[in-house]
Amino acid sequence: MKFESELAAEIGKEAKNISKDQVLNHIFGYAISNDVTAPQYFHEDGW
């Protein structure tokens, strides 16, 4: 298994085709997350 710590951004409202200046207005908060990858369970076709 492979473990990776990541910074996750929680989106607070719907957005589509917004400018870079508007991005921070749509973020509700941040969290630390743990991404666990278990390649032994991957299907050989990639799913």
PDB file of N, H, CA, C and O in Angstrom:
ATOM      1  N   MET A   1       0.839  -1.183   0.000  1.00  0.00           N
ATOM      2  CA  MET A   1       0.000   0.000   0.000  1.00  0.00           C
ATOM      3  C   MET A   1       0.881   1.244   0.000  1.00  0.00           C
ATOM      4  O   MET A   1       2.024   1.230   0.458  1.00  0.00           O
ATOM      5  N   LYS A   2       0.321   2.289  -0.518  1.00  0.00           N
ATOM      6  H   LYS A   2      -0.607   2.301  -0.890  1.00  0.00           H
ATOM      7  CA  LYS A   2       1.024   3.571  -0.599  1.00  0.00           C
ATOM      8  C   LYS A   2       0.156   4.629   0.073  1.00  0.00           C
ATOM      9  O   LYS A   2      -1.031   4.745  -0.231  1.00  0.00           O
ATOM     10  N   PHE A   3       0.739   5.394   0.978  1.00  0.00           N
ATOM     11  H   PHE A   3       1.704   5.300   1.225  1.00  0.00           H
ATOM     12  CA  PHE A   3       0.007   6.436   1.697  1.00  0.00           C
ATOM     13  C   PHE A   3       0.535   7.801   1.287  1.00  0.00           C
ATOM     14  O   PHE A   3       1.746   7.995   1.181  1.00  0.00           O
ATOM     15  N   GLU A   4      -0.353   8.731   1.059  1.00  0.00           N
ATOM     16  H   GLU A   4      -1.337   8.574   1.145  1.00  0.00           H
ATOM     17  CA  GLU A   4       0.026  10.099   0.705  1.00  0.00           C
ATOM     18  C   GLU A   4      -0.850  11.061   1.497  1.00  0.00           C
ATOM     19  O   GLU A   4      -2.073  10.921   1.505  1.00  0.00           O
ATOM     20  N   SER A   5      -0.244  12.026   2.156  1.00  0.00           N
ATOM     21  H   SER A   5       0.749  12.140   2.149  1.00  0.00           H
ATOM     22  CA  SER A   5      -1.045  13.067   2.797  1.00  0.00           C
ATOM     23  C   SER A   5      -1.260  14.183   1.779  1.00  0.00           C
ATOM     24  O   SER A   5      -0.370  14.518   0.998  1.00  0.00           O
ATOM     25  N   GLU A   6      -2.445  14.738   1.810  1.00  0.00           N
ATOM     26  H   GLU A   6      -3.169  14.466   2.444  1.00  0.00           H
ATOM     27  CA  GLU A   6      -2.828  15.750   0.819  1.00  0.00           C
ATOM     28  C   GLU A   6      -3.636  16.860   1.475  1.00  0.00           C
ATOM     29  O   GLU A   6      -4.254  16.663   2.521  1.00  0.00           O
ATOM     30  N   LEU A   7      -3.622  18.011   0.853  1.00  0.00           N
ATOM     31  H   LEU A   7      -3.120  18.171   0.003  1.00  0.00           H
ATOM     32  CA  LEU A   7      -4.476  19.114   1.263  1.00  0.00           C
ATOM     33  C   LEU A   7      -5.731  19.062   0.393  1.00  0.00           C
ATOM     34  O   LEU A   7      -5.647  19.103  -0.835  1.00  0.00           O
ATOM     35  N   ALA A   8      -6.882  18.973   1.033  1.00  0.00           N
ATOM     36  H   ALA A   8      -6.950  18.940   2.030  1.00  0.00           H
ATOM     37  CA  ALA A   8      -8.150  18.907   0.311  1.00  0.00           C
ATOM     38  C   ALA A   8      -8.876  20.244   0.446  1.00  0.00           C
ATOM     39  O   ALA A   8      -8.910  20.833   1.526  1.00  0.00           O
ATOM     40  N   ALA A   9      -9.448  20.712  -0.643  1.00  0.00           N
ATOM     41  H   ALA A   9      -9.421  20.233  -1.521  1.00  0.00           H
ATOM     42  CA  ALA A   9     -10.271  21.926  -0.617  1.00  0.00           C
ATOM     43  C   ALA A   9     -11.728  21.502  -0.735  1.00  0.00           C
ATOM     44  O   ALA A   9     -12.083  20.725  -1.620  1.00  0.00           O
ATOM     45  N   GLU A  10     -12.568  22.011   0.155  1.00  0.00           N
ATOM     46  H   GLU A  10     -12.280  22.642   0.874  1.00  0.00           H
ATOM     47  CA  GLU A  10     -13.992  21.699   0.111  1.00  0.00           C
ATOM     48  C   GLU A  10     -14.702  22.821  -0.631  1.00  0.00           C
ATOM     49  O   GLU A  10     -14.611  23.991  -0.258  1.00  0.00           O
ATOM     50  N   ILE A  11     -15.409  22.442  -1.685  1.00  0.00           N
ATOM     51  H   ILE A  11     -15.483  21.492  -1.987  1.00  0.00           H
ATOM     52  CA  ILE A  11     -16.125  23.415  -2.509  1.00  0.00           C
ATOM     53  C   ILE A  11     -17.440  23.765  -1.816  1.00  0.00           C
ATOM     54  O   ILE A  11     -18.195  22.876  -1.423  1.00  0.00           O
ATOM     55  N   GLY A  12     -17.709  25.048  -1.668  1.00  0.00           N
ATOM     56  H   GLY A  12     -17.095  25.770  -1.987  1.00  0.00           H
ATOM     57  CA  GLY A  12     -18.874  25.495  -0.920  1.00  0.00           C
ATOM     58  C   GLY A  12     -20.107  25.811  -1.751  1.00  0.00           C
ATOM     59  O   GLY A  12     -21.219  25.839  -1.225  1.00  0.00           O
ATOM     60  N   LYS A  13     -19.920  26.049  -3.047  1.00  0.00           N
ATOM     61  H   LYS A  13     -19.016  26.026  -3.475  1.00  0.00           H
ATOM     62  CA  LYS A  13     -21.082  26.322  -3.894  1.00  0.00           C
ATOM     63  C   LYS A  13     -20.749  25.944  -5.326  1.00  0.00           C
ATOM     64  O   LYS A  13     -19.582  25.873  -5.713  1.00  0.00           O
ATOM     65  N   GLU A  14     -21.787  25.704  -6.099  1.00  0.00           N
ATOM     66  H   GLU A  14     -22.735  25.761  -5.785  1.00  0.00           H
ATOM     67  CA  GLU A  14     -21.588  25.284  -7.494  1.00  0.00           C
ATOM     68  C   GLU A  14     -20.851  26.347  -8.287  1.00  0.00           C
ATOM     69  O   GLU A  14     -21.026  27.547  -8.072  1.00  0.00           O
ATOM     70  N   ALA A  15     -20.027  25.878  -9.206  1.00  0.00           N
ATOM     71  H   ALA A  15     -19.885  24.903  -9.380  1.00  0.00           H
ATOM     72  CA  ALA A  15     -19.271  26.799 -10.048  1.00  0.00           C
ATOM     73  C   ALA A  15     -19.020  26.156 -11.401  1.00  0.00           C
ATOM     74  O   ALA A  15     -18.834  24.944 -11.505  1.00  0.00           O
ATOM     75  N   LYS A  16     -19.018  26.969 -12.409  1.00  0.00           N
ATOM     76  H   LYS A  16     -19.170  27.953 -12.324  1.00  0.00           H
ATOM     77  CA  LYS A  16     -18.716  26.491 -13.754  1.00  0.00           C
ATOM     78  C   LYS A  16     -18.166  27.667 -14.548  1.00  0.00           C
ATOM     79  O   LYS A  16     -18.762  28.744 -14.571  1.00  0.00           O
ATOM     80  N   ASN A  17     -17.032  27.455 -15.193  1.00  0.00           N
ATOM     81  H   ASN A  17     -16.548  26.581 -15.174  1.00  0.00           H
ATOM     82  CA  ASN A  17     -16.411  28.477 -16.039  1.00  0.00           C
ATOM     83  C   ASN A  17     -16.173  29.789 -15.290  1.00  0.00           C
ATOM     84  O   ASN A  17     -16.477  30.867 -15.801  1.00  0.00           O
ATOM     85  N   ILE A  18     -15.630  29.687 -14.079  1.00  0.00           N
ATOM     86  H   ILE A  18     -15.383  28.811 -13.664  1.00  0.00           H
ATOM     87  CA  ILE A  18     -15.343  30.903 -13.321  1.00  0.00           C
ATOM     88  C   ILE A  18     -13.904  31.353 -13.586  1.00  0.00           C
ATOM     89  O   ILE A  18     -13.060  30.559 -14.002  1.00  0.00           O
ATOM     90  N   SER A  19     -13.644  32.614 -13.343  1.00  0.00           N
ATOM     91  H   SER A  19     -14.330  33.259 -13.005  1.00  0.00           H
ATOM     92  CA  SER A  19     -12.298  33.145 -13.551  1.00  0.00           C
ATOM     93  C   SER A  19     -11.415  32.805 -12.347  1.00  0.00           C
ATOM     94  O   SER A  19     -11.919  32.433 -11.288  1.00  0.00           O
ATOM     95  N   LYS A  20     -10.120  32.934 -12.514  1.00  0.00           N
ATOM     96  H   LYS A  20      -9.711  33.237 -13.375  1.00  0.00           H
ATOM     97  CA  LYS A  20      -9.178  32.681 -11.419  1.00  0.00           C
ATOM     98  C   LYS A  20      -9.456  33.589 -10.233  1.00  0.00           C
ATOM     99  O   LYS A  20      -9.242  33.199  -9.085  1.00  0.00           O
ATOM    100  N   ASP A  21      -9.925  34.781 -10.500  1.00  0.00           N
ATOM    101  H   ASP A  21     -10.099  35.098 -11.432  1.00  0.00           H
ATOM    102  CA  ASP A  21     -10.219  35.737  -9.433  1.00  0.00           C
ATOM    103  C   ASP A  21     -11.416  35.313  -8.576  1.00  0.00           C
ATOM    104  O   ASP A  21     -11.544  35.760  -7.437  1.00  0.00           O
ATOM    105  N   GLN A  22     -12.282  34.465  -9.105  1.00  0.00           N
ATOM    106  H   GLN A  22     -12.177  34.101 -10.031  1.00  0.00           H
ATOM    107  CA  GLN A  22     -13.496  34.043  -8.395  1.00  0.00           C
ATOM    108  C   GLN A  22     -13.314  32.745  -7.607  1.00  0.00           C
ATOM    109  O   GLN A  22     -14.186  32.385  -6.816  1.00  0.00           O
ATOM    110  N   VAL A  23     -12.210  32.041  -7.803  1.00  0.00           N
ATOM    111  H   VAL A  23     -11.501  32.333  -8.445  1.00  0.00           H
ATOM    112  CA  VAL A  23     -12.033  30.718  -7.207  1.00  0.00           C
ATOM    113  C   VAL A  23     -12.172  30.739  -5.686  1.00  0.00           C
ATOM    114  O   VAL A  23     -12.914  29.930  -5.129  1.00  0.00           O
ATOM    115  N   LEU A  24     -11.488  31.630  -5.017  1.00  0.00           N
ATOM    116  H   LEU A  24     -10.886  32.287  -5.469  1.00  0.00           H
ATOM    117  CA  LEU A  24     -11.521  31.640  -3.554  1.00  0.00           C
ATOM    118  C   LEU A  24     -12.905  31.927  -2.985  1.00  0.00           C
ATOM    119  O   LEU A  24     -13.177  31.582  -1.836  1.00  0.00           O
ATOM    120  N   ASN A  25     -13.780  32.548  -3.759  1.00  0.00           N
ATOM    121  H   ASN A  25     -13.559  32.828  -4.693  1.00  0.00           H
ATOM    122  CA  ASN A  25     -15.155  32.801  -3.308  1.00  0.00           C
ATOM    123  C   ASN A  25     -15.982  31.522  -3.254  1.00  0.00           C
ATOM    124  O   ASN A  25     -17.062  31.515  -2.662  1.00  0.00           O
ATOM    125  N   HIS A  26     -15.497  30.437  -3.861  1.00  0.00           N
ATOM    126  H   HIS A  26     -14.620  30.442  -4.342  1.00  0.00           H
ATOM    127  CA  HIS A  26     -16.240  29.186  -3.930  1.00  0.00           C
ATOM    128  C   HIS A  26     -15.685  28.103  -3.012  1.00  0.00           C
ATOM    129  O   HIS A  26     -16.233  27.002  -2.958  1.00  0.00           O
ATOM    130  N   ILE A  27     -14.606  28.398  -2.290  1.00  0.00           N
ATOM    131  H   ILE A  27     -14.161  29.292  -2.334  1.00  0.00           H
ATOM    132  CA  ILE A  27     -14.015  27.411  -1.386  1.00  0.00           C
ATOM    133  C   ILE A  27     -14.597  27.594   0.002  1.00  0.00           C
ATOM    134  O   ILE A  27     -14.534  28.681   0.576  1.00  0.00           O
ATOM    135  N   PHE A  28     -15.172  26.508   0.546  1.00  0.00           N
ATOM    136  H   PHE A  28     -15.223  25.625   0.081  1.00  0.00           H
ATOM    137  CA  PHE A  28     -15.778  26.532   1.876  1.00  0.00           C
ATOM    138  C   PHE A  28     -14.722  26.364   2.962  1.00  0.00           C
ATOM    139  O   PHE A  28     -14.793  27.009   4.008  1.00  0.00           O
ATOM    140  N   GLY A  29     -13.747  25.500   2.714  1.00  0.00           N
ATOM    141  H   GLY A  29     -13.690  24.975   1.864  1.00  0.00           H
ATOM    142  CA  GLY A  29     -12.718  25.260   3.724  1.00  0.00           C
ATOM    143  C   GLY A  29     -11.653  24.302   3.215  1.00  0.00           C
ATOM    144  O   GLY A  29     -11.682  23.867   2.064  1.00  0.00           O
ATOM    145  N   TYR A  30     -10.718  23.984   4.092  1.00  0.00           N
ATOM    146  H   TYR A  30     -10.695  24.337   5.027  1.00  0.00           H
ATOM    147  CA  TYR A  30      -9.607  23.098   3.758  1.00  0.00           C
ATOM    148  C   TYR A  30      -9.524  21.995   4.805  1.00  0.00           C
ATOM    149  O   TYR A  30      -9.962  22.173   5.941  1.00  0.00           O
ATOM    150  N   ALA A  31      -8.966  20.865   4.418  1.00  0.00           N
ATOM    151  H   ALA A  31      -8.610  20.720   3.495  1.00  0.00           H
ATOM    152  CA  ALA A  31      -8.771  19.750   5.343  1.00  0.00           C
ATOM    153  C   ALA A  31      -7.536  18.968   4.922  1.00  0.00           C
ATOM    154  O   ALA A  31      -7.115  19.026   3.766  1.00  0.00           O
ATOM    155  N   ILE A  32      -6.968  18.248   5.858  1.00  0.00           N
ATOM    156  H   ILE A  32      -7.310  18.201   6.796  1.00  0.00           H
ATOM    157  CA  ILE A  32      -5.875  17.336   5.558  1.00  0.00           C
ATOM    158  C   ILE A  32      -6.519  15.975   5.270  1.00  0.00           C
ATOM    159  O   ILE A  32      -7.386  15.526   6.020  1.00  0.00           O
ATOM    160  N   SER A  33      -6.101  15.330   4.197  1.00  0.00           N
ATOM    161  H   SER A  33      -5.398  15.694   3.587  1.00  0.00           H
ATOM    162  CA  SER A  33      -6.667  14.029   3.861  1.00  0.00           C
ATOM    163  C   SER A  33      -5.548  13.008   3.697  1.00  0.00           C
ATOM    164  O   SER A  33      -4.384  13.367   3.518  1.00  0.00           O
ATOM    165  N   ASN A  34      -5.915  11.736   3.760  1.00  0.00           N
ATOM    166  H   ASN A  34      -6.860  11.444   3.905  1.00  0.00           H
ATOM    167  CA  ASN A  34      -4.962  10.650   3.602  1.00  0.00           C
ATOM    168  C   ASN A  34      -5.407   9.806   2.415  1.00  0.00           C
ATOM    169  O   ASN A  34      -6.448   9.150   2.467  1.00  0.00           O
ATOM    170  N   ASP A  35      -4.627   9.825   1.360  1.00  0.00           N
ATOM    171  H   ASP A  35      -3.782  10.358   1.318  1.00  0.00           H
ATOM    172  CA  ASP A  35      -4.918   9.053   0.157  1.00  0.00           C
ATOM    173  C   ASP A  35      -4.200   7.708   0.281  1.00  0.00           C
ATOM    174  O   ASP A  35      -2.972   7.655   0.354  1.00  0.00           O
ATOM    175  N   VAL A  36      -4.971   6.632   0.303  1.00  0.00           N
ATOM    176  H   VAL A  36      -5.968   6.675   0.244  1.00  0.00           H
ATOM    177  CA  VAL A  36      -4.392   5.291   0.398  1.00  0.00           C
ATOM    178  C   VAL A  36      -4.583   4.599  -0.940  1.00  0.00           C
ATOM    179  O   VAL A  36      -5.708   4.452  -1.418  1.00  0.00           O
ATOM    180  N   THR A  37      -3.484   4.177  -1.538  1.00  0.00           N
ATOM    181  H   THR A  37      -2.570   4.296  -1.150  1.00  0.00           H
ATOM    182  CA  THR A  37      -3.532   3.466  -2.808  1.00  0.00           C
ATOM    183  C   THR A  37      -3.136   2.018  -2.554  1.00  0.00           C
ATOM    184  O   THR A  37      -2.107   1.751  -1.933  1.00  0.00           O
ATOM    185  N   ALA A  38      -3.943   1.097  -3.028  1.00  0.00           N
ATOM    186  H   ALA A  38      -4.779   1.314  -3.532  1.00  0.00           H
ATOM    187  CA  ALA A  38      -3.669  -0.330  -2.873  1.00  0.00           C
ATOM    188  C   ALA A  38      -3.582  -0.957  -4.264  1.00  0.00           C
ATOM    189  O   ALA A  38      -4.567  -1.522  -4.740  1.00  0.00           O
ATOM    190  N   PRO A  39      -2.424  -0.869  -4.927  1.00  0.00           N
ATOM    191  CA  PRO A  39      -2.317  -1.341  -6.310  1.00  0.00           C
ATOM    192  C   PRO A  39      -2.609  -2.825  -6.485  1.00  0.00           C
ATOM    193  O   PRO A  39      -2.942  -3.253  -7.590  1.00  0.00           O
ATOM    194  N   GLN A  40      -2.495  -3.615  -5.435  1.00  0.00           N
ATOM    195  H   GLN A  40      -2.224  -3.267  -4.537  1.00  0.00           H
ATOM    196  CA  GLN A  40      -2.786  -5.040  -5.566  1.00  0.00           C
ATOM    197  C   GLN A  40      -4.259  -5.296  -5.856  1.00  0.00           C
ATOM    198  O   GLN A  40      -4.622  -6.398  -6.268  1.00  0.00           O
ATOM    199  N   TYR A  41      -5.119  -4.290  -5.648  1.00  0.00           N
ATOM    200  H   TYR A  41      -4.824  -3.395  -5.313  1.00  0.00           H
ATOM    201  CA  TYR A  41      -6.544  -4.431  -5.920  1.00  0.00           C
ATOM    202  C   TYR A  41      -6.965  -3.801  -7.249  1.00  0.00           C
ATOM    203  O   TYR A  41      -8.142  -3.858  -7.605  1.00  0.00           O
ATOM    204  N   PHE A  42      -6.027  -3.203  -7.987  1.00  0.00           N
ATOM    205  H   PHE A  42      -5.071  -3.157  -7.697  1.00  0.00           H
ATOM    206  CA  PHE A  42      -6.349  -2.581  -9.272  1.00  0.00           C
ATOM    207  C   PHE A  42      -6.651  -3.659 -10.314  1.00  0.00           C
ATOM    208  O   PHE A  42      -6.024  -4.718 -10.321  1.00  0.00           O
ATOM    209  N   HIS A  43      -7.589  -3.388 -11.166  1.00  0.00           N
ATOM    210  H   HIS A  43      -8.098  -2.527 -11.160  1.00  0.00           H
ATOM    211  CA  HIS A  43      -7.876  -4.266 -12.306  1.00  0.00           C
ATOM    212  C   HIS A  43      -6.812  -4.000 -13.355  1.00  0.00           C
ATOM    213  O   HIS A  43      -6.383  -2.856 -13.502  1.00  0.00           O
ATOM    214  N   GLU A  44      -6.378  -4.994 -14.076  1.00  0.00           N
ATOM    215  H   GLU A  44      -6.727  -5.924 -13.956  1.00  0.00           H
ATOM    216  CA  GLU A  44      -5.306  -4.807 -15.053  1.00  0.00           C
ATOM    217  C   GLU A  44      -5.676  -3.830 -16.171  1.00  0.00           C
ATOM    218  O   GLU A  44      -4.795  -3.307 -16.853  1.00  0.00           O
ATOM    219  N   ASP A  45      -6.992  -3.581 -16.364  1.00  0.00           N
ATOM    220  H   ASP A  45      -7.707  -4.006 -15.810  1.00  0.00           H
ATOM    221  CA  ASP A  45      -7.416  -2.598 -17.372  1.00  0.00           C
ATOM    222  C   ASP A  45      -7.423  -1.175 -16.802  1.00  0.00           C
ATOM    223  O   ASP A  45      -7.716  -0.221 -17.523  1.00  0.00           O
ATOM    224  N   GLY A  46      -7.103  -1.032 -15.523  1.00  0.00           N
ATOM    225  H   GLY A  46      -6.865  -1.807 -14.938  1.00  0.00           H
ATOM    226  CA  GLY A  46      -6.997   0.299 -14.941  1.00  0.00           C
ATOM    227  C   GLY A  46      -8.188   0.763 -14.149  1.00  0.00           C
ATOM    228  O   GLY A  46      -8.212   1.921 -13.731  1.00  0.00           O
ATOM    229  N   TRP A  47      -9.183  -0.074 -13.918  1.00  0.00           N
ATOM    230  H   TRP A  47      -9.163  -1.015 -14.258  1.00  0.00           H
ATOM    231  CA  TRP A  47     -10.336   0.351 -13.122  1.00  0.00           C
ATOM    232  C   TRP A  47     -10.575  -0.587 -11.986  1.00  0.00           C
ATOM    233  O   TRP A  47     -11.507  -0.387 -11.207  1.00  0.00           O
TER     234      TRP A  47
END
